[in-house]
Amino acid sequence: MRMSFKTWAATLFFLCWLNVVWANVPIVPQPLEYQLTEGTLKLRPGFKLYADPAFKEIHPLLKSSLEEHLGFSLRSAKANAQKKVIAFTVDPALGKLGEEGYAIKITKSRVLVSASHRKGAFYGLQSLLQLIDASEGQYLACAEIFDKPRFSWRAYMLDEARFFKGMNEVKLLLDEMAFLKMNVFHWHLVDNEGWRIEIKKYPKLTKVGGTRKNSQIGPKKWNSPKRTDEPHSGFYTQEQIKEVVEYARLRNITVVPEIGMPGHSSAAVASYTWLGTLGKDIEVPDSFRCDDIFDITKPEVYNFLTDVLDEVMELFPSKVIHIGGDEVDFKIWDKSKSIKKFMKKKGINTLPDLQIYFTNKIGNYLQSKGRRLMGWNEVMGHQVDDRLYDEKVAVEGELAKNAVVHFWKGDKKLFLQAVEKGHDVVNSTNGYTYLDYSHSSIPLKKAFHFDPIPKNLDKAYHKNIIGMGCQMWGEWIPTSGDLHYMTFPRIAAYASVGWTDPARKDYDRFRSNLSRLAKRWKHKGLNMAPWDVSDPAPARKAPPKFDIAHAPAPLFRDPVFDGPADPSLIWVPKYKEWWMFYTQRRASAAFDNVAYCYGSAIGLAKSRDNGRSWTYAGVAKLPQPDSGHNTFWAPQVVFDRKTGDYHMFVTYIKGVRSNWGGAKQILHYSSKDMETWKAEKPIGTEECIDASVIRLEDGSWKMWYKDEANGSKTVSALSSDLKSWKLEGTSEISRNAHEGPVVFHWKGKYWMLTDKWNGLDCYVSDDATNWEPNNTILTKPGARPDDNVMGRHADVKIVNDRAYVFYFTHPGRRYNKSGQEIPESGTINYQRTSIQVAELEIINGKLTCDRDKYLRKSPHQ
């Protein structure tokens, strides 16, 4: 069950050569390479699971996660199973992708996840789970994926020193980190306001330092005089720490503890006065301030710190130990005669140099234990906070080369100094990565576009940037709800920063995929920031634009079933996006007869660049009148300016048929955001399909639809509110058999297009009631990719007084010399469809369409 190295290498080369990333990949973070292949895999009970013995340790997680997302149990399969199996196998050749790299191959009969290491297999699982979620546990599009991370350090930091959250919250965060392929949990466990880790040799650290009498609150934050009425306390026992570390390890997450020194140490000094510089008793601060810091010139303080680190290293196997090192209040040291005496004896001329001396001493101790020191960039002597000293001074000392510098503040010169001196650097620049900053100061888009490698940094230093971290500082985050609101959805953006190669990052694709993550988070009860907070959007008055000259051909292919049809477009000013709803036919499922046209959902694609590219965004979540698998066709979406509501009209058929027929009905839904839809009263009889709705010049609404109980003619109805409809009369259009009417107002006239299965018939009217035949368009083949056959069921949008027709084609269909279609029922090529766009023009009173007017090479070809 192993993909050979030759196959893997050839495939990867081919993908890179083609630069194939056009498919709308429903995975966050975006994988390195994703290529759709032919067909789909139906997931259903009876599938089995195989995992190589090398993955024995994570087998329970593989099984439980897949069963949760699939909704059915998985029995064990044999190693040579080829059908109805999800297999996790070892492939040493994939070592080229690193320990965290993986490959996924989905065929019509099985899923194969391959990796050279347990870590890669686990991350392949996370991508597979997201694909399953996107398919709603039904069909997976056949595809091949090759993936690896950009950086080895992809961290989320939780500050529990300020407000203790507890085991359940930590495990929830670890689960979400794992799902997004983040691999470092940076645990800020001690600070001025609390000590949260049990140290058995010094029990007062938690007995005294683990509790403060109250907490600072109020809108003025650090300047607020307000306090809570109750104490705040909490800490983790060593057994609980071990449990968290193991829980994280099984999810490919290394827990890196931060034990702050020499600053941020008031809680420790409150526990043991002799640790401090001022030599007086203090309480654990009840506001977010520093009352004293370690006197690092005392031998007993150094012994205390190494004792603490010994117990910490017993609990945390991480090769890196974070010692903080930021915001040391040098003014406290400057008051100490004994510290000045020590500095004179050692030939240390500045307080930043004293910190470097101390840091290197601790670093040497950690190195003797096989560990490595990490600290915020002040450990290099950087002076980035003017509150803590009277003036900046020149630093003479140098931080030991093996220390990891955690950059959080300062200009590019300071960053450059770190890499030039050979340090590994984790970039957590505060203006981009601090989760306690408001969503307006770090919106989702800004977080997503953060690059840990500064612009124009010499490539020779790129290797020194080992990754990034996002920081959830806790001063003003008292509750889990606050924590969730500030973390989600931005954590997904930071996961993408750490994992995805910049050339593969696409904000529109990322944002469209967030709806599935949001569903997961809501199911878990997380208090997530709404999109319009995390990513401020323009007002509704934003005008639409459409760049047809640079629109691709085909405009869109559905990445799940390859069968998009019956498009309906609407401009969403709030996001400056075009949204395209469409019938998601299951073309790649290779059904016999016409079954692929049934069981369809209403798909959704979005464009944020005026139509130049489109991103698959899942399916519309429409309440169903009946249980089971049912059929939705031909959406039509309009916006009511009076109420601010969106309305969707869609054809509905109960069940999944294998031949044409069945009772049909037009269902009506309303929504404030086009994500949550409410069912309204159905329209017409049980033989009505293909609604087209427009707002007339007098403010009322009119609908046209095909009535199959009335000779399959197009009839109409009127409404003042889009909810109560009155049938206007019998057929308005009876010329030629047809379906899929679409009506629009342009150049002072009403126009209607109908699909006659051999191009589109055009009609014109002055009053939207009395229609005259005008022309037939989209009958002759076009020259663009997938545009070589007639155009079908269309929508028309007027943008800046130009008319654009959106239609679908069956590019794989063949015709005989008489122009009749040659049936090839059940073949994917015969069934697959594509969405196209062309511009309409009026020439000598006739509606015309030159579909090759903007002929250009398609990026999807």
N, C-alpha and C positions, 0 to 999 in steps of 0.2 A: 504493500500500500504506500510505497514511497515514490515521490516524484524524482526522477534522475537528475543529476547535476546538469547534464547536457540540456535536458528539457527545460529545466529551470533557467539556466543561463541564457538559452536561446530566446525563451519567452520574455525574460526581463529585458534583453537587448532589443527585441522587437517592440516591446511596449515603450521603451525609452525613445527609440527611433521615431515611432509614431507620435510621441508625446501624448499618449492616450489618457486623458483625464476628463474627457467631455461628459462621460456618464455622470448622472446625478447620484453620487454615492451617499447612501443614507447612513453614514458612519461619522461619528465625531470622536477623536480628531480624524480629519481627512487622511486616508492611507496614501502611501507613496505611489502605488500603481493599482489601477482598477480597470479591468477590461470585461465588458459584457460579452458573453458567448451565446450561442443559439439555444433557446429552449428555457424551460423552467423546471423546478423540482417541487413537487407537491409534498408538503410535510403533513403526515397523518399518523394516527396510531399504528403501531407495528414497526416503526423505525427502531433501530437498535444503536447502541453506543459502543465504540471500541476506543480504548486508550492504551497506548504503548506502556509497558511496565515502567519505563523511565518516568512516566507521569503519574505513577501510583499515588504520590503524595497529594496531588490535587484532584485525583479522580472523584472524590465525593463532591467537590465544588463543581467540577465539570457536569456531573450528573444532575445535581440539585438545581443548578442554574438553568440548564437546558430544559429540564422538566417544568420549571416555573414559567419560563417564557413560551414553551410550546403548548403547555396545557395538557400533556399526557406523559405517561411513564415510558422510560427507555430501558429495555432489557439489554443485557450484555451481548456483544457480537464477537465473532471470531476474527482473528487478525486478517484472514483472507477474504472477509466479506466484501462484496462489490455492490450490492443493491440494498436500498432502504437502510443505510447506515450513516451515522456521523462518526467519522474516524479521526483520532488524534494520533499522529505518527511522528517518529523521530526521523529527520533528514539531515545528516551531518553537512550536506552541501549548503544548507541554509545558514550555516555558520558565517557565511559571507554577510549576512544581514545582522550579525551580532546575536547575543543571548536573547535580546528582546524582540528580534525579528521573527516573522512568520509568513506563511503562505496559505491561502485558502483556495481550493478549487471546488466549485459547485457544478455538478453535472446533472443530467436528468435522473440519475439513479442514486447519487450519494453526495455527501459533503466530506471533503478531505482537508483537514487542518494539519499543516506540517510545520515543524520547527526543530531547531537543533538543541533547544534547551527548554526546560519547564516554563521559564518566563515567557518565551515566545508562544508556547502553546496556550498559556493563560491569556495572553493578549489577543491571540487568534480567537479564543472563545468570546472575548468581549465584543470584537467586531461581528462575529457570527450572531451573538445575541441581539445586537442592534439591527442586523439585517432581518432577523426573525421578527423583531418588533415592527419594523417598517412594513413587512408583509402581513402583519397581524396574524402570524402563525399559520399562513396558508401556503403561499407559493414563494419560493426563492428564485430570483432570476439567475440563470446559469452565468457564472462569472469566474474570473481568476484575479486574485489579489496578492500582491507582494508588498510587504510593509515593514518598516523599521522606524525607530524614533530619531529625531534630529539631535536631541541632547540626552545625556545619561542622567541628568539631575532635573527632575520635574516635580517641584515641591509645593505642598500646601502647608502653611504654618498656622497652628492654633495656639493662641495665647489663653491659657487657663489660669495664669497667675492672678490676673485681675478679676475674672469671674469663672469659677469652677463650673464645668458643664457635666462631667460624669461619663461613665463607661458607655452607656447606650448612645450618647451623642457622638462620641469618638468613633465607635464602630460604624455608625451611620455614615460619617464622613469618610471613613476608610472604604466603605462599600462604593461610594460615589467616586472617590479617587480612583479605585481600581477599574470601575466601569469606563472611566475616561483616560485610563492608562497613565495616571500619575503615580510616581514610584517613591517619593520621599515624603514622610509625614514628619514635619519639623515641629517638635512639641516644646513649646515655651512654658516650662513648668515652675519657674521661680522668678520673682521680681520684687520690687519694693512692697507691693500690696499683698503678697501671699507666697507661701512655700507649699507646693502641692505634691511633693514626692517623699515617701517615707525613707529616711536615712536612719538605720537602726542604731548606729553609734551616737547619733545626736537626735534623740527623740523630741527635744523641744522645738526643733525646726518645724514640725507639723503641729505639735501640741500648742505652741505659742504662735509661731510664724504662719500657721495655716488658718488663722482667724483674725479678722479686723472688726472693730466694733461697729462700724457702719461704712457706707460707701457714698462717694461724691456723686451727685446727680444734678440735673438742671440744664437748660438750653445754653448757658454760658460755658458749659464744659469746664475746662481747667480753672476758669475764674469764678465758677459757681460757688456760692456759700452754702448751698443746700446739701443735706445729707439724708440718707435713708434712716429709718427708725430701728432697723434690725441689723445684727452682725452678719458677716458673710464668711463662710468657712467651707472647707473641703480639701481632701487630698487623696492620693492613690496609694494603697499599700503596695508593697513589692510584689505580692502575688498578683494583684490586679495589673500592675505594669507588665509582668511576664505574659499575662493573658492577652493584653493589647498587642504586645510585640509579636506574639505568635499569630494572632489573628491577622495582623498586617503582613507578616512574612508569607503566609499562604496566599496572599493577594498581591505578591510581588512588591510590597511596600516596605522600605526600610524606615524604621523609626529613629530619628536623630534627635536626642534630647538637647535642650539648651539650658545650661546651668550658668546663669549670668554672673560675671565677675570681671573686674573689681567693682563696677557700678551696679545699679539696680539690685542692691543687696540689703535694703533696709529691713526686710522681713527676717533675714538671717541675723542681722545685728540686734533686732528686737528680741530674738530668741536667746542669743548669747552676746552680751554686751561687749565682751573682750575682743570680739571680731572687728569692732568699729574703730574709726579714726578719732572720733570726738571724745570717747571715753565716758559716755553718759548713757543712762537708760533711755530707750525710746520705745514707743509702741509701733505696731504695724500701722503704717500710715492709712488714714481713712480718706485721704484724697490722693490723687495720682501725682505724687511728688517723691523726692528723695530726701530722707532725713539724715542718713549717714551711709558711708560705704566702707568696704573692707580696708583695713590698714595692712597693705601687702608687704610692709617691711618687717612685720612681726613673724618670727619663725612659727609660732603656734597657729597663725592664720593660714600660712602655707600648708602646714600639716593638716589643718582642718579641711582645706580644699582638696588635698590629695586623698584624704580619707573619704570625703564625699564622692570624688571621682571614682575611687575604687569600687564603691557600692553601685554607682551609676553604671560603670563598665560591666559589672556582673549582670546587670539587668538588660543592657542594651548592647547587642552584638555589633552595632554599626561601627564601621571603620572610622567614622567621623564623629567627633564630639564637639558640639557648638558651645562656646563659652561666652557668647554675647559680646561684651567688650565695648558696647556703644554708650554714648551719653554719660561718660564718667564725669562726675561733678568735681573738677579739679580745684574749685574754690574751697572744698572741704579739705583736700590734701594740703592746700597751700597754707592752711591755718595751723598745721601740725609741725612743731619743732622737731619731733623725732623723725618725721619723714624727710625734712630738709637735711637733717644730720646724716641720714642714710644715703640720700642722694649725693651729698658731698663726699662721703666715704667711697662710694662706688663710681664717682666721676660722672654722674648723670646730671645733665645741665637743665633739662626741661621736664615738666610733668608728663607730656606725651611720651617722652623717652623713658620715663619711669614705667609707664604702662607697657611699652614695648618690651622692656626688660622683664617685667612680670609675665607678660604673655609668652615670651620665648621660654621662660622657666617652666611654665605650665605645659607648653607645647613639647618641651623635651621630656617631661614626665609622661605625657600621653604617648609619645613616640616610643618610650621605653616599654610601654605596655602593648605595643602594636597598633596604636590608634593615631589619629591625625586631628590636629586642632583646626577649628573653623571659628571665625568671628566676623562681626560686622566691620566695615572698612575702617573704623577708628583704630582697630588694632595695628594698622600701619602707621599710626600717628596722624591720621587725617583729622583735622579740626573743622567740623561741619556744623557745630551748634554754638553760636556766640553767647548763649546764656551761661555756659559752663566755664568760661575763662574770660579774663579781662582783655587779652589780646592774643592773636595768633603768634606762634613762635616757630622758628626753624627747627626741624627735627633731624637729629644725627643718627639715631639708631635705625636698624633694619629688622623687619619681621623675618623670622626664619622662612626659608624658601618653601618648605613643605606645608606651610599653613594655607588653608583655603580662605580666600577673602570673600566675604558676603557683602557685595556692594549695594548700598541702599540710598546713599545721599552724597552729593558733591558733583562737581563739573567733570567734563570729559577728561581733563588733565589728570585728575585723581584716578579715574578708571584706567587710563592709559598707564599710569605709574604702576598699578597693580600687575598688569599683564607684562609690562616691560621687565619687571623684576622676576618674572617667571612663575607667578602665583596662578594656581587654578582659581577661577572666579565664578561665583554664582551671581547673576545679575537680578537684583530685586529692586530696581530703581523705584523709589516710593511714589513718584507721580504717575506711575503706570501700574503698579502691582499691589498697592495697599488696599485691602478689601474694606477697611474701616473708613476709607474715603467715600464720599457720597457717589451715587450713581451719576450725578450730573458732572462731577469733577473727573471721574473715570467711567465714562459710559462703556457699554459693551463693545462698541466698535473700536474705541481707543485701546481697550484691553486686548482685543483680538490682534490688533496691528502692532503691538509691542514687539520689538526685535531685541533679544538679549545681546546680540552682536551690534555694537554701535555703528552707525553709518560711517563709511570711509575708514574703518579700522583696518590697519594693515593685515592682510590675510595670514601673515606669519603668526599673528596672535590669536587667530580664530580658535585654534585648538585649546587655548587656555580658558575659553568660555565653556564651562562644563554644563551649564544649564541655567534655569531660572526658578524663582519661587514666588508665590503670591502669599501675602501675609494677612492673617485675620487678627489684628491687634484688638485687645479686649476691653480697653478702658470704658468705652461707651456701648458695650455689647453685653448687657446683663442677662439676657434671656436667649434660649435656643431659637425663638422666633426671630430675634434681632440677628443672630448669627446666620440663619438661613437666608434672610432677606438680603443681607450684604454679600453672601457667598454665591447664591444662585440668581441668575444664570452665569455670572462672570467666571465661575470656576471652569466652565466649559471652554471659554475663550482662552484662559491660561493653559488649559490642557493642550489646546491646539498650538499655542505658542511653543510649548515644550516639545511636542511630538512632530508636527507637520513641517516638512520642508517648505520654505517661503514660496518657492515656485508653484507649490501645490495648494497653497492657501487661497481660499475664495470666500470673502465675507458673506456674499449673498447665499452661497450654498450652505455655509455654516449656519446662517440665521434661519434658513428654511428648515434645517434639520433640528433646530431647537424645539420645535413643537412636539416632537416625539420625546425628547428629554423632559420637557415640561410636563408631559403626561405622566412620565415615570415619577417625577418629583411630587406632583400633586397627589398621586396615588400613595406616596409615602407620607403625605401630610406636611410637606415642607412649605414654609412661608416664603415663597419665591417673589422676587421683584418683578413687576409686570414689564413687558417689553418696552412700553413707552416711557418707563422710568429709566430702564437700563440703556436704552438707545433712543434718545429724544428724536421725535419725528416731526416733520413739517405739518403745517395746518392744512385743513381740507381744501383750501383754495388753491393749493399748488397745481399748476396746469399740467396736463399730460403732454408727453412727447413720444414720438415713435421714429426710430432711426432705421427706416426700411432699407436704406442704401447699404447698411452694414449688418442687416439681419441675416442669420445663417440659413442655409438650405440643406436639409429640412430645418424648419424653425424649431421643432421639438420632436424627440422620440421618447416614449415612455420607457424608463430603464427597468421596470418590473415585468411588464407583459408585452411591451413593444406594440401596443395596439391603441394609441390615442385617436379619438374620433370626436366629431360634433363639438368643436371648441366654442367656448363662450368667454369673452374677455371683459375685464373691468379694470379701470384705473383706480388705484387706492392712494389718494393724495397723502394720507397720514404717513405712509412709508415711502412715497414716491416709487411705487411699484406697479407693474402690470401683473394682474393675477389671471391665469387662464384655467378655467374649469373645463373638464372634458370627460367624455365617456371612456373609461379605462377597460377597453376590450382585452380579453385574455388571449391575445394572438399567439404568444409563444407556448401556450399550453398544449397545442396540437390536438384539439378536440376534433371529433368527426362532425360532419354536418355543420350546423350553425351554433353549436353550444358555446363556442368561444365568444359569441356576441352576448350571451346571457351570463348572469352572475357577475356583471360588471359593477364596479364602484364608480364614483365620480372623482376622477383624479384632479390634482392641482399642481400647476407649475407657476413659477414667479420669475419676473425679470426686474432688476433694479438698474439696468443700464439702457433703458428705452428700447428694449426688444433685441439688443445685440446678443444676449445670451439668456438661457432659461434654466432654472433649477427645479428639479422635482421636489415637491413639498408634501408628498403623501396623498391622502384621500380625504374628502369632505366627510365629517362625522355627522351623518344624517340619521335621525331616528327612523326606525323601520316599522311599518305597519304590521309586519308578520315576523315570526321567529325564523331562524334558519338563514340559508344563503339565498339572497334575492337579487333582483336585477334593477339597475338604475341606468337610464339613458338620457342623452340630449339635454344637458343643463342650460338654463338661461338665467343670468344673474343681473339684477338692476339695483340701483340705489335710489331711495326715496329721500329727497332733500328736506321734505317737511318733517319727517320723523327721525331722520338719521339712521334708518334701518336699511339693511340689505335684504333682498328677497331673491330666492332661488325657486325656479319652476323646473321640475324634472319629471321625465317619464318613468313610471314604475311598473314592473311586472313581478308577480310573486314567483319565487322559485327560480330554478335553472332549467331551461327547456333545451331539447336537442332538435327541435324543428320550429319553424316560424309559427307564431300564434300566441294564444294566451291572452287573458283579460289585461288591458292596459289602462293606465290612469295617470293623470298629471297631478303630482304632489306639489304642495307649496310649503316652503320653509322661510322663516325670517331669522335675522341675526343682527346683533350690534357690531360684531367684529369678524364675521365670516369664518369663525372657528367653532363657536357654539351655536348650533342651529335649533330652532324651535318649530315643531310641526304646526302648520296652519290647515285650514279646510281644503280638501282636494278640489280640483277643478274639473268640471264637465262630467261626461259619462265614463263608462269603463272601456271605451274604445278610442280614447283621445291620446295623442302623442305629440311631441315636438312643439312645445310652446315657444312663441316669440313675443316679447312684451316691450313696448316703448311708451314713453310719456308724450302725449300729444301737446300741441301748442297751447291748448286751453288749460293745461294742468292735469287733465284726466289721463287714464291709462287705457291702452288697448292691447288685447292679446289676439294673436293668430295661432291656430294649431290645426293639425290634421285630424279629422274625425273619420275613423275607419268604419263607424257605424252609419255614416252618411255618404257612402260612395267614395270614401277616402279623399274627400275634398277638404280644402282649407276653409275653415270658418273662423268667426271672430267673436269676441266678447268685450264688454266695457266695464270699467271700474273707476271709482273715485279714490279708493284707498288701497288698492292692490289686494284686498281681502274678500270683498263681496263683488261677484262678477255677474253680469247680465248678458245672456246670449244675444248677440246683435241680429243674427239672421242666418240664412243658409249660405251656401258657397259663395265666396268672393272670387276664388280662383278655381277654374275647372279645366283649364287647358292642360293637356298632357297629365299622365299619372305622375305623382310627385310626392315628396315629403320634405320635412325640415325647412319650413318657411323662415326667413329672417327679414325683418322690416327695419328701415332706417330713414332718417330725414336728412336730405343733402341738396344743396343748391336750389332751395325753394320747392323741392318735390319730395314725395314719399316714394321710396323704392322698395321692392320686394324681390328676393331671390328664393327660388325653390330648387330642390335637388330632384332632377328627373332621371337620375342614374345614368345619364349620358351628358354630363355638364350641368350647368345651372341656368334655368330659365329666369329672365329678368322681366319685371313689370314696373310700371310707373303710374303714379296717381297724384292728383292735386289735393284730395281730401282724405286719403287713407281708407277709402271705401270703394271707389270705382276705379278699377285697375285696367290698364291697357298693356298688352304684350309689347316688349321693347327689344329684347335681344337674347341670345344664348351665349354664355361665356364658359371658359375652362373645359372645353371639349377636346381641343387639340393638345397633344402632349407638349410639356415644357422641356427645356434642356438642362435644368438644374437637377442636382441629386435628388432622387425619390419623387421627382415632379414629372415623370414620364408618362403619366396616365391622367384621366379626367379628374377634375376637382369634385369633391363631395361636400355634403352638409356643412354650410358655412356660417360665419358670423362676420359682421361688418362694424368697424369702429371709425368714427369721424374724429380726426385729430388735426387741429389747426386748418380746418376746412379741406383737408385731404382725406380720402376714403380708402381704407385698407380692408381687404377681404382675407379672412382666415378660414382655411378649408383643410380637409384631410384627403390623403391619397392612399391607394393600395398599390405601391410601386412594384410589387412582385407579380401582379396579375398579367395574364396574357390574353390576346384577342385573335380570333381567326380573321380571314380575309374579309368577311362580311361585317367585321367590327363587333362580333358577339364574343362575350367573355367565355374563356375555356375554364370550366370548373376544375379545381384541384383541392377539393375539400379535405381539411385535416392537415394541410402542409403549412408550416409557419410562414414561408415566403408568400404564399397566397393570402394568408390572413393578416399579416402585419401591416401597420399603417403609420403614416407620418403626418404631422401638421405643417402646413406651408402658409406663407403670406405673400400677397401681391397687391399692387395698387390699382384701384378703379379709376377710370377716366370717362368723361362724357365727350364723345366725338360725334358731331352732327346729330345731336339729340339721342344718341345710342350709348347705353352703358357698356363700356368695353374693359378688357383686362389683358394687358401684355405681361404674362407671368415671368418672362425672361428679361424684363426691363432692367432689373438690377442684378443681372447674372454675375455671379462671383464664385470663386472656389469656396466650398463649405469647409469650415474648420472641423466639421463632424465627419467629413468624407473618409 
